[in-house]
Amino acid sequence: MSQSGPPADAKQAQAAAMAELEAAQRKKRAIDSTLANLENSIYAFEGSYLDETAASGGNIIKGFDNYLKPPTTNLNKKKIEVTEGDRLFSTSSGTYQQSLVAKRQYDIEAAALNNKNSSK
């Protein structure tokens, strides 16, 4: 007696494993997107902190050397640029660049899925 393929229960097990794998991959992409959003928030908050504290005399990155000095009254004072070197918190994340790529990929896949579902 010859069989023409794997038994039905093996096919069911394979289908269940594939469904579980796809669900796990969707969950990972969602977590990666959440991580990217959190890292973007940290980047934005860090930038606003550095911008706001630049004129006030100091911050945790540059130090507080000028905090006790009287403020200058020069109205044409040039805005202090925030450099990537000043971004201690953002650059301390080892996954920042990877999470940006993952978020873009997740957004593309979500948009494609929404387009596919809306065309039905």
Disulfide bonds with the S-S distance in Angstrom:
none
